[in-house]
Amino acid sequence: MTLPLDVKTRQRAVWASGDYPSVAATVIPELGARLVRACGVGPGDRVLDIAAGSGNAAIPAAATGADVVASDLTPELFEAGRALAAARGVDVTWEEGDAQGLPYPDGAFGIVLSCVGLMFAPHHQESADELVRVTARGGTIGLINWTPAGFIGQMFATMKPYAPPPPAGAQPPPLWGDPDHVRKLLGDKVSELEFTREHAVVDCFPDGAAFRDFFKTNYGPTVAVYKSLSGDPERIAGLDRELADLAARHDLGGGRMEWEYLLVTARR
Ligand SMILES: C[S@@+](CC[C@H](N)C(=O)[O-])C[C@H]1O[C@@H](n2cnc3c(N)ncnc32)[C@H](O)[C@@H]1O
């Protein structure tokens, strides 16, 4: 079932706020290409990138010679995606779509992937069912999901006490980083289900405060939490402190952090 309109509108507004394309380009520029390699994308493959944002995975997929559709709930991100694709000299088809109700027939794509994207659709079984449905039999599924214990999972846990309550029935995104959860969602509809824990190296922030200020300005979910706190300086100061501390605790030296994610691959 697609998301109710009010939930959809709110989620879209969250991801359109700030500057997500600059987050992808600055913080995780290699992650989409990692997923493309893991899925073995190549010339002539018909690929769907779900929750593609500004094309972090779709663009490197298209650069292999694949025929790529980038789908996302937030078409505001496509303008940046189009510019990035043009700069790379590749063609990508950009289409608005909800991961919980994809506008494609059964088995339409040979490879379906999502880089830290599908995990943000609130009803996990519905998006998992759609992921499988649009993948051709024998086709490849690939996901990169932030884990609950990794940095972004911990960032969401840090923001939770400051955030407004989520929509009814919404499940926490980082659950998609738990192999048991993913196994249950995909069940016997896939074979060759494999999990690998890896880390994104993030070394673009000199210290915790720099990380916090960048996310506070650019990362939609963080922007939205701060917006909900406006007029409450004490809680703003509390979240400011906690986010900077979180990044400082993850600093391995010289501002280098390693953010854990789960790489999931499967055959339909
Ligand atoms: C963290 S961004 C990831 C974007 C991109 N895949 C990347 O690697 O940079 C999460 C994306 O999920 C999208 N999204 C959130 N909920 C969605 C839904 N229900 N259906 C489709 N896209 C959704 C957002 O619009 C956003 O572009």
The ligand as an SDF file (V2000), in Angstrom:
LIG
                    3D

 27 29  0  0  0  0  0  0  0  0999 V2000
   19.6260    9.0710    2.8010 C   0  0  0  0  0  0  0  0  0  0  0  0
   18.8090    9.4380    1.2960 S   0  0  0  0  0  0  0  0  0  0  0  0
   19.6160    8.2960    0.1640 C   0  0  0  0  0  0  0  0  0  0  0  0
   19.6280    8.7630   -1.2420 C   0  0  0  0  0  0  0  0  0  0  0  0
   20.5680    8.0100   -2.1880 C   0  0  0  0  0  0  0  0  0  0  0  0
   20.1550    6.6410   -2.3610 N   0  0  0  0  0  0  0  0  0  0  0  0
   21.9970    8.0940   -1.7400 C   0  0  0  0  0  0  0  0  0  0  0  0
   22.6670    7.0500   -1.6020 O   0  0  0  0  0  0  0  0  0  0  0  0
   22.4920    9.2210   -1.5770 O   0  0  0  0  0  0  0  0  0  0  0  0
   17.2210    8.7060    1.5470 C   0  0  0  0  0  0  0  0  0  0  0  0
   16.2940    8.8620    0.3560 C   0  0  0  0  0  0  0  0  0  0  0  0
   15.1130    8.0880    0.5800 O   0  0  0  0  0  0  0  0  0  0  0  0
   14.0390    8.7610   -0.0310 C   0  0  0  0  0  0  0  0  0  0  0  0
   12.7900    8.2200    0.5250 N   0  0  0  0  0  0  0  0  0  0  0  0
   12.3450    8.3180    1.8000 C   0  0  0  0  0  0  0  0  0  0  0  0
   11.1640    7.6690    1.9300 N   0  0  0  0  0  0  0  0  0  0  0  0
   10.8670    7.1410    0.6980 C   0  0  0  0  0  0  0  0  0  0  0  0
    9.7860    6.3850    0.1850 C   0  0  0  0  0  0  0  0  0  0  0  0
    8.7480    6.0070    0.9540 N   0  0  0  0  0  0  0  0  0  0  0  0
    9.8170    6.0390   -1.1100 N   0  0  0  0  0  0  0  0  0  0  0  0
   10.8490    6.4180   -1.9200 C   0  0  0  0  0  0  0  0  0  0  0  0
   11.8940    7.1550   -1.4790 N   0  0  0  0  0  0  0  0  0  0  0  0
   11.9060    7.5060   -0.1880 C   0  0  0  0  0  0  0  0  0  0  0  0
   14.3090   10.2190    0.2920 C   0  0  0  0  0  0  0  0  0  0  0  0
   13.5990   11.1080   -0.5380 O   0  0  0  0  0  0  0  0  0  0  0  0
   15.8210   10.2840    0.0960 C   0  0  0  0  0  0  0  0  0  0  0  0
   16.1490   10.6400   -1.2160 O   0  0  0  0  0  0  0  0  0  0  0  0
  1  2  1  0
  2  3  1  0
  2 10  1  0
  3  4  1  0
  4  5  1  0
  5  6  1  0
  5  7  1  0
  7  8  2  0
  7  9  1  0
 10 11  1  0
 11 12  1  0
 11 26  1  0
 12 13  1  0
 13 14  1  0
 13 24  1  0
 14 15  1  0
 14 23  1  0
 15 16  2  0
 16 17  1  0
 17 18  1  0
 17 23  2  0
 18 19  1  0
 18 20  2  0
 20 21  1  0
 21 22  2  0
 22 23  1  0
 24 25  1  0
 24 26  1  0
 26 27  1  0
M  CHG  2   2   1   9  -1
M  END
$$$$
